[in-house]
Amino acid sequence: MNVKRLPLYVLAFATLSATAAQAEDLSFVLVPTISPGVTVTKVEMVRTDLTLTNVQATYVGDGQSAIDKAATTLKAFVGPSTSRPNPLLNLTAITPAGGMVMLSPVAGLVPVEVSMEVEQAPVRTAWKLPLLSESDFFPAGSTVYVLNLVKATDAASNLQLYNIGTLAATCSVKVMRPKGSVIEERDGITVPAVGVTGIPDILSKVPAAVAEGINVAVTCDMPFYALGAYPATNRWNSRVEYPVTTLPTGLSAVTLDSRPGTFFRVVQGNSDLHIPVNLDPDTHYHRLSIDFDVAVKDPNGFVVFRNVIGMFRHGGRRFGKTLYFGSFENFGKQKYVIDVGTPFIETTLKRNFPLRGGHTYHFSITLNNDQRSLHYVITNESGGVVTDILGGLYNDFNVFQGNAPIIEIGLGGVADNAYFPPFGWAFRNFQLVATK
């Protein structure tokens, strides 16, 4: 559950908040720097007693240490799911910018997941944030790679380094081209004890005005973590960039399923199709690509939402399932909704556009385990982009405890008098490709 007892050597700091020091459990939430005032950070909790609400939270900003910080008492509240055993904790009020939040809840109240949403009404993009215990930090002396940093003409990715050691850490970074050659090296970077250091100009030596796929290698002499963020001027394009212990190289693609022509026509009595994603349980997969065409038909009667496509696996915190994504169309409002799979935070991405009857659209959906991203693109018959949505992948799609993903198209029936199958739609030319 991403929770571990705070090490005694950290508790020994007399200047550490007394309330935090007395707590038995401590979790670390790592918050990237996007743009001040535009992010909402929510933590899902689980509790054994419905009366439990109090959490001691200590915010540590760039260049700061937790050792001389006082904790703030926050209260968990019932979130949009109305599940009282799964309340939410809103960290927005104490996180003016990126940094680290140390959480010490009362016994019986445990954090389990963090979602960061960029802007509201609608949410521009959303990403799952690291929720770590002490053991989840990388060992001193190891090297990790923060993937896919971006440089544009008006914005560039930053880098944040996190240290939970009792002394200040000394770190080094290498900025690397996609094929591995080094652009710049920086040594002697100091990160305060139990603290954070931000590097906003990490791509300043990248010679091109526009670049993607830049990786940064990070090594520190204390237990550490590294995280990047792209604070795009157009906040729809903001992203979080995550570390991996090994650069993904020498990848190969394998086609898991191919269905040319019309493979599914949604009609009464046959409105729900399940497609198994036949992944090898002993293989680590990096990407999964779902491509298909769909001929859209307007409804003959009343509908609210029409389910299009989603992916889930058996086993999880809500209804015994884990959702990778679910997507549906609000026909009357010409709105498209993508549920990113937070069962109780209920983070969704919404875009306004119509899917017009009598037209055919191409869907391209890419899930990336390394970059923890979901890229959802719809184009029209002429190749014009209808929508292009980049958000976080909240659940790794590799086989888990014997359960592989299942793709679901359509819906078995009307649910809650609001969710309908997309009757009359014809799905064509399905391709499912995994990269390992």
VMD Tcl script that draws the C-alpha trace (Angstrom):
set ca {
  {0.00 0.00 0.00}
  {3.01 2.30 -0.44}
  {3.35 2.94 3.28}
  {6.32 2.27 5.55}
  {7.45 3.26 9.03}
  {9.62 6.39 9.01}
  {13.25 5.46 9.69}
  {14.37 6.15 13.25}
  {17.36 8.12 12.03}
  {15.02 10.61 10.36}
  {12.80 10.82 13.44}
  {15.87 11.70 15.48}
  {15.88 15.21 13.99}
  {14.46 17.25 16.85}
  {13.37 20.00 14.50}
  {11.12 17.72 12.52}
  {7.45 18.40 13.24}
  {6.42 16.67 16.46}
  {3.17 15.47 14.96}
  {4.91 13.96 11.97}
  {7.57 12.40 14.16}
  {4.98 10.70 16.33}
  {3.16 9.14 13.37}
  {3.82 5.48 12.79}
  {3.36 5.60 9.01}
  {4.72 7.98 6.42}
  {4.15 8.28 2.68}
  {5.83 10.59 0.18}
  {3.85 12.27 -2.60}
  {6.06 13.71 -5.35}
  {4.50 16.71 -7.10}
  {6.05 17.94 -10.38}
  {6.27 21.60 -11.29}
  {3.70 22.40 -13.98}
  {2.41 25.95 -13.48}
  {1.55 27.47 -10.10}
  {-2.15 27.68 -9.42}
  {-3.36 25.33 -12.16}
  {-2.95 21.87 -10.64}
  {-5.21 19.98 -8.27}
  {-3.58 17.10 -6.36}
  {-5.90 14.50 -4.83}
  {-5.03 11.46 -2.73}
  {-7.34 8.47 -2.40}
  {-7.39 7.05 1.12}
  {-8.80 3.85 2.56}
  {-9.90 3.62 6.18}
  {-10.98 0.98 8.63}
  {-13.14 3.39 10.67}
  {-15.43 5.91 8.96}
  {-14.68 8.51 11.65}
  {-10.99 8.72 10.71}
  {-10.11 11.93 8.83}
  {-6.89 13.52 10.14}
  {-3.64 13.50 8.18}
  {-0.48 15.40 9.09}
  {0.98 16.76 5.83}
  {4.35 18.46 5.41}
  {5.07 20.28 2.14}
  {8.67 20.63 0.99}
  {9.30 22.97 -1.93}
  {12.28 23.25 -4.27}
  {15.50 23.95 -2.39}
  {13.93 23.11 0.96}
  {14.29 20.41 3.61}
  {11.56 18.78 5.68}
  {13.76 18.87 8.75}
  {12.74 22.41 9.69}
  {9.16 22.21 8.41}
  {6.00 22.09 10.48}
  {3.15 19.80 9.50}
  {-0.36 20.93 8.62}
  {-3.44 19.01 9.74}
  {-5.62 18.10 6.76}
  {-8.91 16.24 6.75}
  {-10.00 13.56 4.32}
  {-13.43 14.08 2.79}
  {-15.90 11.91 0.91}
  {-15.11 12.21 -2.79}
  {-17.29 12.10 -5.90}
  {-17.74 8.34 -5.66}
  {-19.51 8.85 -2.28}
  {-17.62 5.83 -0.96}
  {-17.16 6.60 2.72}
  {-14.40 3.97 3.22}
  {-12.46 5.62 0.36}
  {-12.29 9.33 1.14}
  {-10.05 11.83 -0.66}
  {-7.37 14.17 0.62}
  {-6.90 17.42 -1.31}
  {-3.29 18.61 -1.21}
  {-3.84 21.64 -3.42}
  {-4.01 24.18 -0.61}
  {-0.54 23.28 0.71}
  {1.26 22.74 -2.63}
  {1.80 26.18 -4.21}
  {4.24 24.61 -6.68}
  {6.06 21.37 -7.26}
  {7.88 19.57 -4.45}
  {7.26 16.76 -1.99}
  {4.47 16.17 0.50}
  {5.05 13.87 3.46}
  {1.82 12.30 4.74}
  {1.33 10.94 8.25}
  {-2.28 9.79 8.65}
  {-3.84 8.58 11.87}
  {-3.70 4.82 12.33}
  {-6.26 3.05 10.17}
  {-6.23 5.71 7.42}
  {-3.95 4.86 4.50}
  {-3.18 6.65 1.20}
  {-3.36 4.39 -1.87}
  {-3.29 6.57 -5.03}
  {-2.55 10.14 -6.15}
  {-3.98 11.98 -9.16}
  {-2.83 15.38 -10.42}
  {-5.31 17.25 -12.61}
  {-4.20 20.25 -14.68}
  {-6.90 22.93 -14.61}
  {-10.57 22.21 -14.10}
  {-13.84 22.43 -16.06}
  {-12.56 20.71 -18.07}
  {-9.49 18.92 -16.78}
  {-6.86 19.62 -19.45}
  {-4.78 16.58 -18.64}
  {-4.22 14.32 -15.63}
  {-1.37 12.12 -14.45}
  {-0.82 9.62 -11.68}
  {1.83 10.87 -9.25}
  {4.34 8.77 -7.33}
  {3.12 7.71 -3.87}
  {6.19 6.23 -2.25}
  {7.36 4.57 0.90}
  {10.98 4.78 2.00}
  {11.82 1.54 0.20}
  {10.48 2.86 -3.10}
  {13.26 5.43 -3.44}
  {16.22 4.40 -5.55}
  {19.33 3.23 -3.67}
  {22.27 5.58 -3.27}
  {24.75 5.14 -6.10}
  {22.23 3.73 -8.57}
  {21.34 5.35 -11.90}
  {17.83 6.02 -13.22}
  {16.64 7.51 -16.48}
  {13.88 10.10 -16.69}
  {12.27 9.57 -20.09}
  {11.02 11.69 -22.95}
  {11.76 15.25 -21.87}
  {10.51 17.89 -24.30}
  {11.84 21.21 -25.56}
  {9.58 23.59 -27.49}
  {9.96 27.21 -28.56}
  {7.86 28.44 -25.62}
  {8.42 25.82 -22.89}
  {10.76 23.01 -21.86}
  {10.72 20.12 -19.42}
  {12.19 20.59 -15.96}
  {13.74 18.06 -13.59}
  {13.21 17.57 -9.87}
  {15.44 15.54 -7.56}
  {14.18 14.15 -4.24}
  {16.40 13.03 -1.35}
  {15.21 11.18 1.76}
  {18.67 10.77 3.23}
  {19.61 12.28 6.60}
  {22.32 14.36 4.93}
  {22.34 16.52 1.85}
  {22.75 14.47 -1.33}
  {25.17 15.16 -4.15}
  {23.80 14.22 -7.55}
  {24.96 14.17 -11.15}
  {22.88 14.24 -14.31}
  {23.52 13.51 -17.96}
  {21.25 14.93 -20.65}
  {21.07 12.39 -23.46}
  {19.79 12.27 -27.02}
  {17.24 9.55 -27.85}
  {20.02 7.28 -29.18}
  {22.13 7.72 -26.05}
  {24.84 10.26 -26.87}
  {25.44 12.81 -24.12}
  {24.54 16.46 -24.68}
  {25.50 17.80 -21.25}
  {26.77 16.61 -17.88}
  {26.22 18.36 -14.55}
  {27.95 17.27 -11.37}
  {27.82 18.43 -7.76}
  {24.10 19.14 -7.65}
  {23.04 19.43 -4.00}
  {19.68 18.18 -2.73}
  {18.86 19.05 0.91}
  {18.38 16.30 3.48}
  {14.81 15.00 3.23}
  {14.38 17.62 0.54}
  {13.94 18.66 -3.05}
  {15.98 20.43 -5.72}
  {14.42 21.64 -8.95}
  {16.35 22.18 -12.18}
  {14.16 24.31 -14.47}
  {16.77 24.71 -17.23}
  {17.76 21.06 -17.60}
  {17.38 21.23 -21.42}
  {19.11 24.58 -21.89}
  {22.08 22.97 -23.69}
  {19.94 21.02 -26.15}
  {20.95 22.74 -29.41}
  {17.68 22.26 -31.31}
  {14.87 24.75 -30.79}
  {12.38 21.88 -30.70}
  {13.19 18.39 -29.44}
  {11.46 15.32 -27.98}
  {12.64 12.02 -26.60}
  {15.43 13.55 -24.52}
  {16.40 11.31 -21.59}
  {18.22 12.32 -18.41}
  {20.38 9.92 -16.39}
  {20.47 10.69 -12.65}
  {22.79 9.37 -9.92}
  {22.86 10.47 -6.25}
  {24.84 9.45 -3.18}
  {21.73 9.26 -0.97}
  {18.43 7.40 -1.51}
  {16.69 9.44 -4.18}
  {13.99 9.80 -6.80}
  {13.83 11.88 -10.00}
  {10.85 13.24 -11.88}
  {10.43 15.47 -14.90}
  {7.54 17.64 -16.04}
  {6.67 19.50 -19.21}
  {4.86 22.73 -18.16}
  {3.45 23.42 -21.61}
  {2.22 26.92 -22.37}
  {-0.79 25.19 -23.87}
  {-1.68 23.28 -20.72}
  {-3.57 20.62 -22.66}
  {-0.07 19.34 -23.55}
  {1.39 19.33 -20.02}
  {2.89 16.02 -18.98}
  {4.77 14.24 -16.22}
  {7.98 12.37 -17.10}
  {8.93 9.34 -15.04}
  {12.10 7.41 -14.18}
  {13.00 3.87 -15.19}
  {15.98 1.82 -14.06}
  {16.89 0.67 -17.59}
  {16.57 2.54 -20.87}
  {14.05 0.77 -23.13}
  {16.14 -0.28 -26.13}
  {16.02 -3.06 -28.71}
  {12.24 -3.21 -28.61}
  {10.21 -5.47 -30.88}
  {6.53 -5.35 -31.84}
  {4.17 -8.30 -32.03}
  {0.64 -8.29 -33.46}
  {-1.72 -9.81 -30.91}
  {-4.94 -9.48 -32.91}
  {-5.94 -8.41 -36.43}
  {-9.51 -8.22 -37.72}
  {-9.79 -6.73 -41.22}
  {-13.11 -5.47 -42.50}
  {-16.22 -5.14 -40.34}
  {-15.62 -7.27 -37.26}
  {-18.41 -5.95 -35.02}
  {-21.75 -4.32 -35.78}
  {-23.60 -3.10 -32.70}
  {-27.22 -4.28 -32.78}
  {-29.90 -5.27 -30.29}
  {-28.92 -8.62 -28.78}
  {-25.27 -8.22 -29.85}
  {-24.01 -4.93 -28.47}
  {-20.97 -5.88 -26.38}
  {-17.69 -7.35 -27.62}
  {-14.84 -8.51 -25.39}
  {-11.42 -8.94 -26.99}
  {-8.76 -10.65 -24.84}
  {-5.31 -9.06 -24.84}
  {-3.17 -12.19 -24.97}
  {-0.03 -10.99 -23.26}
  {2.68 -13.39 -22.10}
  {2.62 -13.27 -18.27}
  {6.41 -13.69 -18.16}
  {7.14 -10.78 -20.53}
  {7.43 -7.09 -19.64}
  {5.64 -5.04 -22.30}
  {6.45 -1.40 -22.96}
  {3.61 -0.24 -25.24}
  {0.22 -1.39 -26.42}
  {-1.38 0.09 -29.55}
  {-5.08 -0.24 -30.40}
  {-6.21 0.87 -33.87}
  {-9.58 0.57 -35.59}
  {-12.11 2.38 -37.76}
  {-15.74 2.94 -36.87}
  {-18.67 4.00 -39.01}
  {-20.91 6.11 -36.77}
  {-24.69 6.22 -36.84}
  {-26.91 8.72 -35.01}
  {-29.26 7.20 -32.40}
  {-32.87 6.45 -33.29}
  {-34.13 7.45 -29.85}
  {-33.16 8.75 -26.45}
  {-29.54 8.32 -25.31}
  {-27.27 10.14 -22.90}
  {-23.87 8.45 -23.04}
  {-22.85 5.88 -25.63}
  {-20.04 3.55 -24.58}
  {-17.34 3.30 -27.25}
  {-14.27 1.38 -26.00}
  {-12.46 0.61 -22.79}
  {-9.90 -1.78 -21.34}
  {-9.89 -3.47 -17.94}
  {-8.67 -6.54 -16.11}
  {-10.25 -8.69 -13.44}
  {-9.09 -7.92 -9.91}
  {-9.07 -4.44 -8.43}
  {-10.47 -2.04 -5.89}
  {-13.81 -1.29 -7.52}
  {-16.33 -3.91 -8.65}
  {-13.47 -6.41 -8.66}
  {-11.87 -4.75 -11.70}
  {-9.00 -2.47 -12.65}
  {-9.71 0.04 -15.42}
  {-6.99 1.18 -17.82}
  {-9.31 3.53 -19.64}
  {-12.96 3.83 -20.53}
  {-14.35 6.16 -23.18}
  {-17.85 7.26 -24.04}
  {-19.68 9.97 -25.94}
  {-22.31 12.33 -24.58}
  {-24.38 12.59 -27.75}
  {-26.57 15.58 -26.87}
  {-23.72 17.72 -25.55}
  {-21.26 16.62 -28.27}
  {-18.77 15.78 -25.52}
  {-16.28 12.91 -25.32}
  {-15.18 11.54 -21.94}
  {-12.18 9.37 -21.05}
  {-12.07 7.77 -17.61}
  {-8.41 7.18 -16.73}
  {-9.10 4.49 -14.15}
  {-9.00 6.11 -10.70}
  {-11.82 4.15 -9.04}
  {-12.64 6.63 -6.26}
  {-10.92 9.87 -7.30}
  {-12.81 9.54 -10.60}
  {-10.48 11.59 -12.78}
  {-11.84 12.08 -16.30}
  {-10.66 13.95 -19.39}
  {-13.38 15.67 -21.43}
  {-13.29 17.22 -24.89}
  {-16.05 18.91 -26.87}
  {-16.54 17.61 -30.42}
  {-19.20 15.61 -32.28}
  {-18.97 12.14 -33.77}
  {-21.34 12.63 -36.67}
  {-23.61 9.94 -38.04}
  {-22.79 8.86 -41.57}
  {-19.06 9.44 -41.08}
  {-16.17 7.05 -40.44}
  {-13.44 7.78 -37.90}
  {-10.09 6.19 -37.14}
  {-9.14 5.59 -33.50}
  {-5.53 5.21 -32.39}
  {-5.00 4.50 -28.67}
  {-1.51 3.96 -27.27}
  {-0.71 2.89 -23.71}
  {2.91 3.31 -22.63}
  {4.07 1.59 -19.43}
  {7.48 3.29 -19.37}
  {6.16 6.80 -19.83}
  {2.95 5.97 -17.91}
  {0.94 7.70 -20.60}
  {-2.29 7.24 -22.52}
  {-2.42 8.81 -25.99}
  {-5.89 8.85 -27.54}
  {-6.25 10.18 -31.11}
  {-9.34 10.29 -33.36}
  {-9.08 11.34 -37.02}
  {-11.72 11.74 -39.74}
  {-11.93 10.26 -43.25}
  {-9.50 12.80 -44.68}
  {-6.96 12.30 -41.89}
  {-7.85 15.51 -40.05}
  {-7.42 15.37 -36.29}
  {-10.74 15.36 -34.42}
  {-9.11 15.08 -31.00}
  {-5.63 14.39 -29.66}
  {-5.55 13.67 -25.93}
  {-2.42 12.89 -23.89}
  {-2.86 11.91 -20.27}
  {-1.53 9.58 -17.64}
  {-1.73 5.79 -17.60}
  {-2.75 5.05 -14.03}
  {-2.41 1.26 -14.18}
  {0.40 -0.81 -15.72}
  {-1.14 -3.09 -18.37}
  {1.21 -6.06 -17.93}
  {-0.34 -9.30 -16.69}
  {-0.99 -9.04 -12.94}
  {-1.61 -12.10 -10.74}
  {-2.61 -14.06 -13.82}
  {-5.06 -11.43 -15.06}
  {-4.45 -9.95 -18.52}
  {-6.31 -6.95 -19.97}
  {-9.60 -7.27 -21.82}
  {-10.77 -4.73 -24.40}
  {-14.50 -4.02 -24.35}
  {-16.33 -2.38 -27.26}
  {-19.94 -1.28 -26.80}
  {-22.12 -2.18 -23.82}
  {-24.24 -5.19 -22.94}
  {-27.35 -3.10 -22.23}
  {-28.61 0.20 -20.87}
  {-27.08 1.09 -17.50}
  {-28.57 3.59 -15.04}
  {-30.84 4.82 -17.85}
  {-27.88 6.88 -19.00}
  {-25.26 4.59 -20.59}
  {-26.23 2.99 -23.89}
  {-24.61 0.77 -26.51}
  {-23.68 2.64 -29.71}
  {-26.39 0.93 -31.75}
  {-25.81 0.93 -35.49}
  {-22.06 1.56 -35.27}
  {-19.84 -0.68 -37.40}
  {-16.31 -1.34 -36.11}
  {-13.72 -2.21 -38.75}
  {-10.03 -3.01 -39.32}
  {-8.94 -3.77 -35.76}
  {-5.22 -4.02 -34.98}
  {-3.71 -4.78 -31.58}
  {0.09 -4.52 -31.33}
  {2.26 -4.95 -28.24}
  {5.87 -3.82 -27.96}
  {8.23 -5.81 -25.76}
}
mol new
graphics top color blue
foreach p $ca { graphics top sphere $p radius 0.5 }
foreach p [lrange $ca 0 end-1] q [lrange $ca 1 end] { graphics top cylinder $p $q radius 0.2 }
display resetview
